Amino acid sequence: MSPGPGTPELVTLYDNARTYVDGKWLTLPVSDGSDLQDVKDLLLMKRSPVSDL
């Protein structure tokens, strides 16, 4: 599933990233404010870990 916000390039990077047990790991180039905002948006969408309680 692709993130909602973001540039087409970010969505492609996300879609092509390998999924691990604990989620996707991305290395993203940040060259301007728009890129930084995309990274912040991704971090805000991060799901909280499932509790073992």
JOGIDA-V689901 format. One record per pair of residues at least 24 apart in sequence whose C-alpha atoms are under 7 Angstrom apart, sorted by the first residue. I is the first residue (numbers start at 1). J is the second residue. D is the distance in whole Angstrom. If there is no record, write none. Layout:
i->I j->J d->D
i->I j->J d->D
This chain:
i->6 j->38 d->5
